[in-house]
Amino acid sequence: MRFAIFLFVKYLFSRIILALVLSSLPIALLQAAEQKQPEHPPMSFVIVHKSVCKQDCPEWISAEGRITSDTPAQMRKILRKIGNRKLPIVFRSEGGDVNAAYVMGRMIRKAGLETAVGGTRLEGCPPEDLRCAAAIGRNGAAAGSTYSYGAYCVSACPLALAGGTTRVSSQWAYIGVHQI
């Protein structure tokens, strides 16, 4: 009889411990997720040319990162740098400042540029940092290639993307909009 009571108490105790552990698990997971979320860097622009090309190489403006209130000013600088050339802008962005994205979209349309969703791998960068600073020259240009698998333009980014005279996205890229 004592042994049966002992087993029952042990069983009951293990269930209480399990219930306490499981009830605290969601809180622990949320805290871990909050700690792992890195802050997205602000958008940067790089003029990129195809890396394995000898003559008449394709060029584009790689625009990656979070859109901030300062992003339109940076875009103006890059547009001045390219002059009258009509380079497409390839976006990979989690969005950001809605008003800045609207301004960027208007600037893109006024310049008559095309837009696309995609990422850029700069030549000579390690796999964990596809846009390493070491690959970007003093003139702000680099050699590289584009990719679409897993690329994204979400939140405020589609407002800038929509400014393109032609807008392109592959079936492997994401465009996400939500209510402002």
C-alpha positions in Angstrom: 0.0 0.0 0.0 2.8 2.4 0.9 4.5 1.7 -2.4 1.2 2.5 -4.3 0.9 5.8 -2.4 4.6 6.6 -3.1 4.1 6.0 -6.9 0.9 8.1 -6.9 2.7 11.0 -5.1 5.6 10.7 -7.5 3.3 10.7 -10.5 1.4 13.7 -9.2 4.6 15.6 -8.4 6.0 14.9 -11.9 2.8 16.2 -13.5 2.9 19.4 -11.4 6.5 20.0 -12.4 5.7 19.3 -16.1 2.8 21.7 -16.0 5.0 24.4 -14.5 7.7 23.9 -17.1 5.3 23.9 -19.9 3.5 27.1 -18.7 6.8 29.0 -18.5 7.9 27.7 -22.0 6.0 30.3 -24.1 7.5 33.1 -22.0 11.0 31.7 -22.4 10.5 31.2 -26.1 9.3 34.8 -26.5 12.2 36.2 -24.6 14.7 34.1 -26.7 13.0 35.3 -29.9 13.3 38.9 -28.8 16.9 38.5 -28.0 17.7 36.8 -31.3 16.0 39.5 -33.5 18.9 41.6 -34.8 18.1 45.2 -35.8 18.0 45.5 -39.5 20.6 48.0 -40.8 19.5 51.1 -42.7 19.2 50.8 -46.5 22.4 51.2 -48.4 22.9 51.7 -52.1 25.7 50.1 -54.2 26.2 50.4 -58.0 26.9 46.8 -59.1 28.1 45.4 -62.4 28.0 41.7 -63.4 31.1 40.0 -62.0 31.8 37.6 -64.9 31.5 40.0 -67.8 34.1 41.5 -70.1 32.3 44.1 -72.2 28.9 46.0 -72.0 28.3 44.5 -68.5 24.8 44.8 -67.0 24.7 47.2 -64.1 22.1 47.9 -61.4 21.6 49.8 -58.1 21.4 47.4 -55.2 19.2 48.8 -52.5 19.2 46.7 -49.3 18.1 47.3 -45.7 15.5 49.2 -43.7 14.1 52.4 -45.2 14.7 55.3 -42.9 14.0 59.1 -43.1 17.5 59.5 -44.4 17.1 57.0 -47.2 15.7 59.4 -49.9 18.7 61.7 -49.4 21.1 58.7 -50.0 19.1 57.8 -53.0 19.4 61.3 -54.5 23.2 61.0 -54.1 23.3 57.7 -56.0 21.0 59.0 -58.7 23.3 62.1 -59.2 26.2 59.7 -59.4 24.7 57.6 -62.2 23.7 60.8 -64.2 21.5 60.0 -67.2 22.1 56.2 -67.1 18.9 54.2 -66.6 20.0 51.6 -64.1 17.4 49.4 -62.6 17.0 49.4 -58.8 17.0 45.9 -57.1 15.3 46.0 -53.7 15.7 43.7 -50.7 14.1 45.4 -47.8 11.9 44.8 -44.7 10.3 48.2 -45.2 10.5 51.0 -42.7 9.5 54.7 -43.0 6.3 54.9 -45.1 6.8 58.6 -46.0 10.4 58.0 -47.1 9.3 55.0 -49.3 6.7 57.3 -51.0 9.4 59.9 -51.7 11.7 57.2 -53.1 8.9 55.8 -55.4 8.3 59.3 -56.8 12.0 59.8 -57.4 12.3 56.5 -59.2 9.3 57.3 -61.4 10.6 60.8 -62.2 14.0 59.3 -63.2 12.3 56.7 -65.4 13.9 53.7 -63.7 12.8 50.1 -63.5 12.6 48.2 -60.2 12.9 44.6 -59.1 12.9 42.5 -56.0 16.1 40.7 -55.4 19.3 40.5 -53.4 22.9 41.1 -54.5 25.9 39.0 -53.7 29.1 41.0 -54.0 32.2 39.3 -55.3 34.7 38.3 -52.7 32.3 38.3 -49.8 31.8 35.4 -47.4 28.5 33.5 -47.5 27.4 34.9 -44.2 27.8 38.5 -45.4 26.8 38.8 -49.0 27.3 42.6 -49.0 30.6 42.9 -47.1 32.1 46.4 -47.0 35.5 45.1 -48.3 33.9 44.4 -51.7 32.7 47.9 -52.2 35.2 50.3 -53.9 35.9 53.8 -52.9 33.6 55.0 -55.7 30.7 53.0 -54.1 30.7 50.4 -56.9 31.2 46.7 -56.8 31.2 43.5 -58.9 28.5 41.0 -58.1 25.4 39.0 -59.1 21.8 39.1 -58.2 19.6 36.4 -56.7 15.8 36.1 -56.2 15.3 33.0 -54.0 14.3 34.3 -50.6 14.6 38.0 -51.5 11.8 40.2 -50.1 10.3 43.6 -50.4 7.8 44.0 -47.6 5.9 46.6 -45.5 6.8 50.1 -46.9 9.2 48.7 -49.5 6.5 48.0 -52.2 5.7 51.8 -52.1 9.2 52.5 -53.5 9.1 49.4 -55.7 5.8 50.7 -57.3 7.6 53.8 -58.6 9.4 51.7 -61.2 8.3 52.1 -64.8 8.5 48.3 -64.9 8.3 46.3 -61.8 9.7 42.7 -61.6 9.7 39.9 -59.1 10.4 36.2 -59.5 8.3 33.4 -58.2 10.9 32.8 -55.5 10.8 36.4 -54.1 8.3 37.9 -51.6 6.4 41.1 -51.9 4.3 41.8 -48.8 1.9 44.7 -48.1 -0.2 45.4 -45.1 -2.4 48.2 -43.8 -0.6 51.4 -42.8 
